[in-house]
Amino acid sequence: MRYLANEMERQKDAQSLNDNVIVPFIGALESVCEARGYVLNIYGEKSNLAFTDESDAEQIYRLIEAYLDEKEDPKAG
């Protein structure tokens, strides 16, 4: 955690943070999850993590998207 926090602090802007820390970190998480047979879903304004079987990933994504759409525009649901 300290290593990641330090690397994040070193980045000069959001694009550098994304390119140099976040994308590689998520790639590592995806590789580890895939090797174990589950999917990592990250959603939310602050982040929510869900580890699932691959077959559940699309449905979880749709549920979360529907929830966020409803929250944004209650008349849409």
C-alpha positions as CSV (number, residue, x, y, z in Angstrom):
1,M,0.0,0.0,0.0
2,R,2.8,2.4,0.9
3,Y,4.6,1.7,-2.4
4,L,1.4,2.4,-4.4
5,A,0.7,5.5,-2.5
6,N,4.2,6.8,-3.0
7,E,4.0,6.0,-6.7
8,M,0.7,7.8,-7.0
9,E,2.0,10.9,-5.2
10,R,5.0,11.0,-7.7
11,Q,2.8,11.4,-10.7
12,K,2.5,14.9,-12.1
13,D,-1.1,14.7,-13.4
14,A,-4.1,12.4,-13.8
15,Q,-2.9,11.0,-17.1
16,S,0.5,10.0,-15.7
17,L,-1.3,8.5,-12.7
18,N,-3.5,6.5,-15.0
19,D,-0.7,5.4,-17.4
20,N,2.0,4.7,-14.8
21,V,0.1,3.3,-11.8
22,I,-3.6,2.6,-12.2
23,V,-3.6,0.7,-15.5
24,P,-0.6,-1.5,-14.6
25,F,-2.1,-2.2,-11.2
26,I,-5.5,-3.1,-12.6
27,G,-3.7,-5.3,-15.2
28,A,-2.0,-7.1,-12.4
29,L,-5.3,-7.6,-10.6
30,E,-6.9,-8.9,-13.7
31,S,-4.1,-11.4,-14.3
32,V,-4.3,-12.7,-10.8
33,C,-8.1,-13.0,-10.9
34,E,-8.1,-14.7,-14.3
35,A,-5.5,-17.2,-13.1
36,R,-7.9,-18.1,-10.2
37,G,-11.0,-18.2,-12.4
38,Y,-12.8,-15.2,-11.3
39,V,-13.4,-11.7,-12.5
40,L,-12.7,-8.4,-10.8
41,N,-15.4,-5.7,-11.3
42,I,-14.6,-2.2,-10.2
43,Y,-17.4,0.3,-10.2
44,G,-18.6,3.4,-8.3
45,E,-17.7,6.9,-7.5
46,K,-15.1,5.9,-4.9
47,S,-14.8,2.3,-6.1
48,N,-16.5,-0.9,-5.3
49,L,-14.8,-4.2,-5.8
50,A,-16.6,-7.4,-6.7
51,F,-14.9,-10.7,-7.4
52,T,-17.1,-13.1,-9.3
53,D,-17.1,-15.9,-11.7
54,E,-16.7,-14.7,-15.3
55,S,-20.3,-15.8,-16.1
56,D,-21.6,-13.3,-13.5
57,A,-19.6,-10.2,-14.6
58,E,-21.9,-9.0,-17.3
59,Q,-25.0,-9.2,-15.1
60,I,-23.3,-7.4,-12.2
61,Y,-22.2,-4.7,-14.6
62,R,-25.8,-4.3,-15.9
63,L,-27.2,-4.2,-12.4
64,I,-24.8,-1.5,-11.3
65,E,-25.3,0.6,-14.5
66,A,-29.1,0.4,-14.0
67,Y,-28.7,1.5,-10.4
68,L,-26.5,4.4,-11.3
69,D,-28.8,5.4,-14.2
70,E,-31.8,5.4,-11.8
71,K,-29.9,7.4,-9.2
72,E,-28.9,10.0,-11.8
73,D,-32.5,10.2,-13.3
74,P,-35.1,8.6,-11.1
75,K,-37.7,9.1,-13.9
76,A,-35.7,6.8,-16.2
77,G,-36.3,3.7,-14.1
